[in-house]
């Protein structure tokens, strides 16, 4: 499995999908029966996916022209797969690779190595990675930020939940570092073949653009970026993950539908049913019991990614959807979630970030920083207003970031938060501020405090819970949330981020 760059986080503290999936090796079905496999999950370059489809959907077994088997060691089967089944599964890699190449138009530049692995090998590798991975250590540190936003409970054990997810679901994966597709010796071949269509699409992507390098979106993998650049790179990396997964999902669905003479474009209703089945969670009790934040983060590259790539395929055809999208990927999650922005080349300019370290010195030090994208707004809406339509907010997003700071004299588990977002209208800004305001007592497990009035007489508003030191300010299209800062620091931050607006007290 490839080592994801430190900077390649999918939404930093607001969404740790890249880290989780880099550790989990894969999420899929561990079933050995003939039932459909489950929800797809994967990180760029380490494609892991299986499908959850209606029982009426045909199982694909296309029969393209045979190709010579790749030069690989004779497979040994230690699970329910027999040696003969493993050998046939190895042979099918070449056939399915041919299908994926025809379906995407991406050329096969060389054969893909294949390897049969055991459940024990997968679990030991994941546990080792979870203990030693630097991103895992940082993620555990960032739990405070997730708790601050109300996205996970304060006592949530990320490490233990990762292990539970792995024990519930695991599937084949493509390793872009070794250029190998890893097959599972405990999952029946008929269940693995659709997965292979997904994974071998990642192999073709890798042959086309070097997927590990491409996924970094031009960011170095050995040093941090300035805040202004960081927010842009994070969004670009998140968008590119949706490309790799959306393309692979489309090919897997085409492979599944092919025996019936159908495709994603010919059978939109069937595809919509399959997509709905992915998010039902009926066969994934651990995932279903996880926080909404984790559920949605895991699914995002497969749901929004699939919808995005399908929209481009419908409007612009195969060349633009596969090779063209790898050459000109979306720049942020808004382009993914609102495909018209990508098709019309609408780009959101990120907000200018002041010198935050200087503003919080000398009493505070930086704890964490990250960009806020359209998908982060979707996550917050799903958490704060689960019964509302998330499209009420995220299509209006126009940039954002957060800074977590630590008062040097305070306990280590106590942090302050700056959370800034920009919107396409004052109305959208006020609606988001109201949602955040309404949920704040829930995050702090206390009744709502006093609510402030207009800030400058121009429609700007502020809200506060004095006992929790929370201030929510709206100024034109901007929303600034300040939580847990002392008064002098809060005033400096407000004046720098929202110039011209009197800081809330």
C-alpha positions as CSV (number, residue, x, y, z in Angstrom):
1,X,0.0,0.0,0.0
2,X,1.4,3.5,-0.8
3,X,2.4,5.8,2.0
4,X,0.2,8.9,1.7
5,X,2.0,12.2,2.1
6,X,1.6,14.0,5.4
7,X,0.0,16.9,3.6
8,X,-2.5,14.7,1.8
9,X,-5.2,14.8,4.4
10,X,-8.8,14.7,3.3
11,X,-10.1,17.7,5.2
12,X,-7.6,17.6,8.1
13,X,-9.4,17.6,11.4
14,X,-12.8,17.8,9.8
15,X,-12.4,14.6,7.7
16,X,-9.7,12.0,8.3
17,X,-10.7,9.8,5.4
18,X,-7.3,9.7,3.8
19,X,-5.6,8.7,7.0
20,X,-8.2,6.1,8.0
21,X,-8.3,4.4,4.6
22,X,-4.5,4.4,4.3
23,X,-4.5,2.5,7.5
24,X,-7.4,0.2,6.9
25,X,-6.1,-1.2,3.7
26,X,-9.6,-1.6,2.6
27,X,-13.3,-1.6,3.4
28,X,-15.4,-4.1,1.7
29,X,-17.2,-7.4,2.4
30,X,-15.5,-10.2,4.3
31,X,-18.3,-12.5,3.4
32,X,-17.5,-15.9,1.8
33,X,-21.0,-16.6,0.7
34,X,-22.6,-15.7,-2.6
35,X,-24.3,-12.6,-1.1
36,X,-23.4,-9.2,-2.6
37,X,-20.4,-7.4,-1.2
38,X,-20.7,-4.2,0.6
39,X,-19.9,-0.5,0.7
40,X,-16.8,0.7,-1.2
41,X,-14.0,2.6,0.6
42,X,-10.5,3.5,-0.7
43,X,-7.7,5.9,-0.7
44,X,-6.0,7.1,-3.9
45,X,-3.5,4.6,-5.1
46,X,-4.7,1.9,-2.8
47,X,-8.1,1.3,-4.3
48,X,-10.3,-0.8,-2.2
49,X,-13.9,-1.3,-3.1
50,X,-16.7,-3.7,-3.3
51,X,-20.3,-3.2,-4.3
52,X,-23.7,-3.4,-2.7
53,X,-26.2,-4.0,-5.4
54,X,-29.8,-5.1,-5.8
55,X,-30.3,-8.9,-6.0
56,X,-31.7,-8.4,-9.5
57,X,-28.6,-6.9,-10.9
58,X,-26.6,-9.3,-13.0
59,X,-23.2,-10.6,-11.9
60,X,-20.8,-9.6,-14.6
61,X,-18.6,-12.2,-16.2
62,X,-17.6,-10.6,-19.5
63,X,-15.5,-12.6,-21.9
64,X,-13.0,-10.4,-23.7
65,X,-10.3,-11.8,-25.9
66,X,-7.9,-13.9,-23.7
67,X,-4.6,-12.5,-22.8
68,X,-1.4,-14.3,-21.6
69,X,-1.3,-14.6,-17.8
70,X,1.0,-12.3,-16.0
71,X,4.3,-13.7,-14.8
72,X,3.6,-14.4,-11.1
73,X,4.2,-17.0,-8.6
74,X,1.7,-19.9,-8.5
75,X,-1.1,-18.9,-6.1
76,X,-1.5,-20.8,-2.9
77,X,-4.9,-20.8,-1.3
78,X,-5.2,-21.1,2.5
79,X,-8.9,-20.0,2.8
80,X,-12.2,-21.0,1.2
81,X,-10.7,-20.4,-2.3
82,X,-9.2,-23.5,-3.7
83,X,-6.0,-23.6,-5.6
84,X,-7.8,-24.0,-8.9
85,X,-10.1,-21.0,-8.0
86,X,-7.1,-18.9,-7.1
87,X,-5.4,-19.7,-10.4
88,X,-8.5,-18.8,-12.3
89,X,-8.8,-15.6,-10.4
90,X,-5.2,-14.7,-11.2
91,X,-6.0,-15.3,-14.9
92,X,-9.1,-13.1,-14.8
93,X,-7.0,-10.1,-13.8
94,X,-5.8,-9.8,-17.4
95,X,-9.3,-10.1,-18.8
96,X,-10.8,-7.5,-16.5
97,X,-7.9,-5.2,-17.1
98,X,-8.8,-5.3,-20.8
99,X,-12.4,-4.5,-20.0
100,X,-11.4,-1.5,-17.8
101,X,-9.1,-0.2,-20.6
102,X,-11.8,-0.4,-23.2
103,X,-14.3,1.2,-20.8
104,X,-12.1,4.1,-19.9
105,X,-10.0,4.5,-22.9
106,X,-6.9,4.4,-20.7
107,X,-4.2,2.3,-22.3
108,X,-2.5,-0.7,-20.7
109,X,1.2,0.1,-20.6
110,X,2.3,-3.0,-18.8
111,X,0.9,-6.0,-16.9
112,X,-0.3,-5.7,-13.4
113,X,1.2,-8.0,-10.8
114,X,-1.1,-9.9,-8.6
115,X,-0.8,-11.5,-5.2
116,X,-3.0,-13.7,-3.0
117,X,-3.1,-12.6,0.7
118,X,-4.7,-13.9,3.9
119,X,-6.9,-12.1,6.4
120,X,-4.1,-12.5,9.0
121,X,-1.6,-10.8,6.7
122,X,-3.9,-7.8,6.1
123,X,-4.8,-7.4,9.8
124,X,-1.2,-7.6,11.0
125,X,-0.1,-5.1,8.4
126,X,-2.8,-2.7,9.4
127,X,-2.1,-3.0,13.1
128,X,1.5,-2.3,12.4
129,X,0.7,0.8,10.4
130,X,-1.6,2.1,13.0
131,X,1.0,1.8,15.7
132,X,3.8,3.4,13.7
133,X,2.2,5.8,11.2
134,X,3.0,9.5,11.8
135,X,-0.4,10.5,10.4
136,X,-2.1,8.2,12.9
137,X,-0.3,9.9,15.8
138,X,-1.4,13.3,14.5
139,X,-4.9,12.1,14.0
140,X,-5.1,11.0,17.6
141,X,-3.9,14.5,18.5
142,X,-6.6,16.0,16.3
143,X,-9.4,14.3,18.2
144,X,-9.7,17.4,20.3
145,X,-10.6,19.5,17.2
146,X,-13.2,16.9,16.0
147,X,-14.7,17.0,19.5
148,X,-14.7,20.8,19.5
149,X,-16.7,20.8,16.3
150,X,-19.1,18.3,17.8
151,X,-18.3,15.7,15.2
152,X,-17.2,12.9,17.5
153,X,-17.9,12.2,21.2
154,X,-15.2,13.3,23.7
155,X,-14.6,9.6,24.6
156,X,-14.5,8.2,21.1
157,X,-11.6,5.8,20.6
158,X,-10.5,6.2,17.0
159,X,-7.9,3.4,17.1
160,X,-10.4,0.8,18.5
161,X,-13.1,1.9,16.0
162,X,-10.6,1.5,13.1
163,X,-9.9,-2.1,14.2
164,X,-13.6,-2.8,14.4
165,X,-14.2,-1.5,10.9
166,X,-11.5,-3.7,9.6
167,X,-12.8,-6.8,11.3
168,X,-16.2,-6.1,9.7
169,X,-15.1,-5.3,6.2
170,X,-12.0,-5.9,4.1
171,X,-11.5,-6.3,0.4
172,X,-9.0,-6.5,-2.4
173,X,-6.8,-3.5,-3.1
174,X,-4.3,-2.2,-5.6
175,X,-0.9,-1.1,-4.2
176,X,0.6,1.6,-6.4
177,X,3.9,1.4,-4.6
178,X,4.5,-2.3,-5.7
179,X,2.2,-2.1,-8.7
180,X,0.3,-5.1,-7.4
181,X,-3.3,-6.0,-7.1
182,X,-3.8,-7.9,-3.9
183,X,-6.5,-10.6,-3.9
184,X,-8.1,-12.2,-0.8
185,X,-7.9,-15.9,-0.2
186,X,-11.1,-15.9,1.9
187,X,-13.5,-14.2,-0.5
188,X,-15.1,-16.2,-3.3
189,X,-13.9,-15.3,-6.9
190,X,-17.4,-14.2,-8.1
191,X,-17.4,-11.5,-5.4
192,X,-13.9,-10.4,-6.2
193,X,-14.3,-9.9,-9.9
194,X,-16.4,-6.7,-9.7
195,X,-13.9,-5.5,-7.1
196,X,-11.1,-6.2,-9.6
197,X,-12.8,-3.9,-12.2
198,X,-12.6,-1.2,-9.6
199,X,-9.1,-1.9,-8.5
200,X,-7.7,-2.4,-12.0
201,X,-9.1,1.0,-12.9
202,X,-6.7,2.4,-10.3
203,X,-3.9,0.4,-11.9
204,X,-4.7,2.1,-15.3
205,X,-4.8,5.5,-13.6
206,X,-1.5,4.8,-12.0
207,X,0.0,3.9,-15.4
208,X,-1.4,7.1,-16.8
209,X,-0.3,9.7,-14.3
210,X,1.7,8.0,-11.3
211,X,-1.2,8.2,-8.9
212,X,0.8,8.7,-5.8
213,X,2.4,11.9,-7.1
214,X,-0.8,13.0,-8.8
215,X,-2.9,12.7,-5.6
216,X,-0.6,15.1,-3.8
217,X,-1.7,18.0,-6.2
218,X,1.8,19.4,-6.4
219,X,2.4,19.5,-2.7
220,X,5.7,18.3,-1.3
221,X,5.5,15.3,0.9
222,X,8.3,16.2,3.3
223,X,7.5,19.7,4.6
224,X,4.5,21.8,5.7
225,X,2.9,24.4,3.5
226,X,2.1,28.0,4.3
227,X,-1.5,28.5,5.5
228,X,-2.6,30.2,2.3
229,X,-1.3,27.4,0.1
230,X,-2.4,24.6,2.5
231,X,-6.1,25.4,2.2
232,X,-5.9,25.2,-1.7
233,X,-3.9,22.0,-1.7
234,X,-6.2,20.2,0.8
235,X,-9.2,21.0,-1.4
236,X,-7.4,19.8,-4.5
237,X,-6.3,16.6,-2.9
238,X,-9.8,15.9,-1.7
239,X,-11.2,16.6,-5.1
240,X,-8.7,14.2,-6.8
241,X,-9.6,11.4,-4.5
242,X,-13.2,11.8,-5.8
243,X,-11.9,11.5,-9.3
244,X,-10.0,8.2,-8.7
245,X,-12.9,6.7,-6.9
246,X,-15.6,8.0,-9.1
247,X,-13.9,6.7,-12.2
248,X,-13.3,3.3,-10.6
249,X,-16.9,3.1,-9.4
250,X,-18.2,3.8,-12.9
251,X,-16.1,1.0,-14.4
252,X,-17.2,-1.4,-11.7
253,X,-20.8,-0.7,-12.4
254,X,-20.3,-1.0,-16.2
255,X,-18.6,-4.3,-15.6
256,X,-21.5,-5.5,-13.5
257,X,-24.1,-4.3,-16.1
258,X,-22.3,-5.6,-19.2
259,X,-23.7,-9.1,-19.3
260,X,-27.2,-7.6,-19.6
261,X,-26.0,-5.3,-22.4
262,X,-26.3,-2.3,-20.2
263,X,-24.0,0.4,-18.9
264,X,-24.1,3.4,-16.5
265,X,-25.4,5.6,-19.3
266,X,-28.0,3.1,-20.5
267,X,-29.4,2.2,-17.1
268,X,-29.5,5.3,-14.9
269,X,-32.3,4.0,-12.7
270,X,-30.4,0.8,-12.0
271,X,-27.3,2.8,-11.1
272,X,-29.3,5.1,-8.8
273,X,-30.6,2.0,-7.0
274,X,-27.1,0.7,-6.6
275,X,-25.9,4.0,-5.3
276,X,-28.8,4.1,-2.8
277,X,-27.9,0.6,-1.6
278,X,-24.3,1.7,-0.9
279,X,-25.4,4.2,1.8
280,X,-28.1,2.0,3.5
281,X,-25.6,0.5,5.9
282,X,-27.9,-2.5,6.4
283,X,-25.0,-5.1,6.3
284,X,-22.4,-2.9,8.0
285,X,-23.4,-2.6,11.7
286,X,-20.1,-1.1,12.9
287,X,-20.1,1.5,10.2
288,X,-23.8,2.2,10.9
289,X,-23.1,2.8,14.5
290,X,-20.2,5.1,13.8
291,X,-20.6,8.9,14.1
292,X,-22.3,10.6,11.1
293,X,-19.1,12.4,10.4
294,X,-17.2,9.1,9.9
295,X,-20.0,7.5,7.9
296,X,-20.2,10.4,5.4
297,X,-16.4,10.8,5.2
298,X,-16.0,7.2,4.3
299,X,-18.7,7.3,1.6
300,X,-17.9,10.6,0.0
301,X,-15.5,9.5,-2.7
302,X,-17.9,6.9,-3.8
303,X,-21.2,8.7,-3.7
304,X,-20.3,12.3,-4.7
305,X,-17.3,10.9,-6.7
306,X,-19.6,8.6,-8.7
307,X,-22.2,11.3,-9.3
308,X,-19.5,13.8,-10.4
309,X,-17.8,11.5,-12.9
310,X,-21.1,10.3,-14.2
311,X,-22.2,13.9,-14.8
312,X,-19.1,14.6,-16.8
313,X,-19.5,11.4,-18.8
314,X,-23.0,12.4,-19.7
315,X,-22.1,15.9,-20.7
316,X,-18.7,15.5,-22.3
317,X,-18.0,11.8,-23.1
318,X,-15.4,9.2,-22.3
319,X,-12.2,11.1,-23.2
320,X,-13.1,14.1,-21.0
321,X,-14.2,11.8,-18.2
322,X,-11.1,9.6,-17.9
323,X,-7.9,10.8,-19.5
324,X,-9.2,14.4,-19.7
325,X,-10.1,14.5,-16.0
326,X,-6.7,13.0,-14.9
327,X,-5.1,15.9,-16.9
328,X,-7.5,18.6,-15.7
329,X,-8.9,17.4,-12.3
330,X,-11.4,19.4,-10.3
331,X,-9.7,22.0,-7.9
332,X,-12.0,21.7,-4.9
333,X,-14.9,19.7,-3.4
334,X,-17.4,22.3,-4.6
335,X,-16.6,21.4,-8.2
336,X,-17.2,17.7,-7.3
337,X,-20.4,18.2,-5.4
338,X,-21.8,20.8,-7.9
339,X,-20.5,19.4,-11.2
340,X,-21.7,22.4,-13.2
341,X,-18.9,24.4,-11.6
342,X,-16.4,22.0,-13.1
343,X,-18.1,21.8,-16.4
344,X,-18.2,25.6,-16.6
345,X,-14.7,26.0,-15.1
346,X,-16.0,28.1,-12.2
347,X,-13.2,28.4,-9.6
348,X,-13.5,29.7,-6.0
349,X,-10.8,32.1,-4.9
350,X,-9.6,31.2,-1.4
351,X,-9.9,33.9,1.3
352,X,-6.7,35.7,2.3
353,X,-5.4,34.4,5.7
354,X,-3.7,36.8,8.1
355,X,-0.6,35.9,10.1
356,X,-2.5,33.8,12.7
357,X,0.6,32.8,14.7
358,X,1.4,36.4,15.3
359,X,-2.2,37.3,16.2
360,X,-2.4,34.6,18.9
361,X,1.1,35.1,20.4
362,X,2.5,35.3,23.0
363,X,-0.1,33.5,25.2
364,X,-1.3,30.9,22.6
365,X,0.5,28.5,20.3
366,X,-0.8,26.8,17.2
367,X,-2.3,23.4,17.8
368,X,-3.7,22.7,14.3
369,X,-4.8,24.4,11.1
370,X,-6.8,23.2,8.1
371,X,-8.9,24.4,5.2
372,X,-12.7,24.3,5.2
373,X,-14.3,23.0,2.0
374,X,-17.8,22.4,0.6
375,X,-17.7,18.9,1.9
376,X,-16.8,20.1,5.4
377,X,-20.0,22.2,5.3
378,X,-21.9,19.1,4.2
379,X,-20.5,17.2,7.2
380,X,-21.4,20.0,9.6
381,X,-24.9,20.2,8.2
382,X,-25.4,16.4,8.5
383,X,-24.4,16.6,12.1
384,X,-26.1,19.9,13.1
385,X,-29.3,19.6,11.1
386,X,-29.7,15.9,10.1
387,X,-33.3,16.3,8.9
388,X,-32.6,19.3,6.7
389,X,-31.4,19.2,3.1
390,X,-27.6,19.6,3.1
391,X,-27.8,21.5,-0.2
392,X,-29.2,24.4,1.8
393,X,-25.6,25.3,2.7
394,X,-22.7,23.7,0.8
395,X,-23.5,25.0,-2.7
396,X,-23.1,28.5,-1.3
397,X,-19.7,27.9,0.2
398,X,-16.9,30.2,-1.1
399,X,-13.9,29.3,1.1
400,X,-12.9,28.9,4.7
401,X,-10.3,27.6,7.2
402,X,-9.9,26.9,10.9
403,X,-7.2,27.4,13.5
404,X,-7.0,25.5,16.8
405,X,-4.8,27.2,19.4
406,X,-3.6,26.1,22.8
407,X,-3.2,28.5,25.7
408,X,0.3,27.7,27.0
409,X,-0.8,27.8,30.6
410,X,-3.9,25.6,30.0
411,X,-4.2,21.8,30.3
412,X,-3.1,20.0,27.2
413,X,-6.7,18.8,26.3
414,X,-8.0,22.4,26.2
415,X,-8.0,24.2,22.9
416,X,-9.5,27.4,21.4
417,X,-11.0,27.6,17.9
418,X,-11.1,30.1,15.1
419,X,-13.5,29.0,12.3
420,X,-13.9,31.3,9.3
421,X,-16.2,30.7,6.2
422,X,-17.1,32.8,3.2
423,X,-20.4,32.6,1.3
424,X,-21.9,33.7,-2.0
425,X,-24.4,36.0,-0.3
426,X,-25.1,37.7,3.1
427,X,-28.3,35.5,3.3
428,X,-26.3,32.3,3.0
429,X,-23.8,33.6,5.6
430,X,-26.6,34.4,8.1
431,X,-28.3,31.0,7.5
432,X,-25.0,29.1,8.2
433,X,-24.3,31.3,11.3
434,X,-27.8,30.5,12.6
435,X,-27.3,26.8,12.1
436,X,-24.0,26.9,13.9
437,X,-25.5,29.0,16.7
438,X,-28.4,26.7,17.2
439,X,-26.2,23.7,17.6
440,X,-23.6,25.3,19.9
441,X,-25.5,24.5,23.2
442,X,-25.6,20.8,22.1
443,X,-21.8,20.8,21.5
444,X,-21.2,22.3,24.9
445,X,-24.0,20.3,26.7
446,X,-25.5,23.4,28.1
447,X,-28.5,25.7,27.6
448,X,-28.1,28.6,25.2
449,X,-26.5,31.7,26.6
450,X,-27.2,35.3,25.8
451,X,-27.6,36.3,22.2
452,X,-26.1,39.5,21.0
453,X,-27.7,41.9,18.6
454,X,-26.5,43.8,15.5
455,X,-22.8,44.4,15.4
456,X,-22.4,47.5,13.3
457,X,-25.9,48.6,12.3
458,X,-25.5,47.1,8.8
459,X,-27.1,43.8,9.4
460,X,-24.0,42.2,11.0
461,X,-24.9,40.0,13.9
462,X,-23.1,38.3,16.8
463,X,-24.1,35.5,19.1
464,X,-22.4,34.4,22.3
465,X,-22.5,31.9,25.1
466,X,-20.5,33.7,27.7
467,X,-20.0,30.6,29.9
468,X,-18.3,28.9,26.9
469,X,-16.7,32.0,25.5
470,X,-18.2,31.5,22.0
471,X,-18.8,34.4,19.6
472,X,-20.3,34.0,16.2
473,X,-20.0,37.1,13.9
474,X,-21.6,37.7,10.5
475,X,-20.2,40.5,8.3
476,X,-21.6,40.7,4.8
477,X,-20.6,37.3,3.2
478,X,-18.3,36.2,6.0
479,X,-18.9,34.2,9.2
480,X,-16.3,34.1,12.0
481,X,-16.6,31.8,15.0
482,X,-14.2,32.4,17.9
483,X,-14.4,29.9,20.8
484,X,-12.3,29.8,24.0
485,X,-9.9,32.7,23.4
486,X,-9.2,35.3,26.0
487,X,-10.7,38.7,25.3
488,X,-7.5,40.5,24.0
489,X,-6.8,37.6,21.6
490,X,-10.4,37.4,20.5
491,X,-10.4,41.1,19.6
492,X,-7.2,40.9,17.6
493,X,-8.4,37.9,15.7
494,X,-11.8,39.5,14.9
495,X,-10.2,42.8,13.8
496,X,-7.8,41.0,11.5
497,X,-10.2,38.5,10.0
498,X,-13.3,40.8,9.8
499,X,-11.7,44.3,9.3
500,X,-14.2,47.1,10.0
501,X,-16.4,45.1,12.3
502,X,-16.3,45.8,16.0
503,X,-15.2,42.6,17.8
504,X,-17.8,40.8,19.8
505,X,-17.4,41.0,23.6
